[in-house]
Structure formats: structure tokens, C-alpha cells
Amino acid sequence: MRYLKVLGLVALFFFSMLFFVQNHEILIQELALELKVFGWHYQTEAVPFYLIILMAFVIGSLLCTFYFFLEKIRLSKQCRQYKKEVDALEREVASLRPKTMDEYTTTESTENIQN
């Protein structure tokens, strides 16, 4: 499985480089983004198109990492809660289970010693 991950990353890197090399002229063109909302106007400085693609990828990666980190915390909390429930149920089952013959003899011998 580890080798498949490495192979996948190498393929992703290869096709990314191929894309950038074949579209070099388009990607170095500068682009200015603007936003007009409710009379408010915002315009960015002109930046190369490849930088916008790269920043979108980085922001998406960070958001995914943050989401999965929060999900891992939630699942570990839920796992701890379920483990506590399982322990409580196991104790309840053990208390309701009939005593074995060894437990009867141990109980009788302790009663004889106390008397």
C-alpha cells in the first residue's frame, strides 16, 4: 500500500509538471480579481495565474487538514465514550453471572474463617 501511495504522488507530480510546461504562456499572464458587493468594491493587485491556482490548492489542503483533524478529535472522544459504556456493561454482566463452584467454596471458606 505504501508503494501505491508513492506511485500516486509521483504520477500527480508528473502530470502537474506536464500541465505547467504545456500551458506556460497562459499561466504566467497576470490577472486581477475584483469583488463588487452592495456598493463595496475590492480589487486585488495583478498576480500571475499560476499563483492563484497554487494558493487555491494550498488553502484547500489546509481546510481539508483542519476538517480531518476536528473529525479525528470527535471520533476519539466518541471512542472513549463507547469504551466506558462497554466496561460498564461488562461489569454489569459479570455481576449478574451466576457464581461458579470455585467462588462458592472460596466464599464458604472465608465465612468459616470469620466465624
PyMOL commands that set and color helices and strands:
alter all, ss='L'
color gray80, all
select helices_A, chain A and resi 2-22+24-27+49-96+101-114
alter helices_A, ss='H'
color red, helices_A
select strands_A, chain A and resi 30-31+34-37+40-43+47-48
alter strands_A, ss='S'
color yellow, strands_A
deselect
rebuild
show_as cartoon
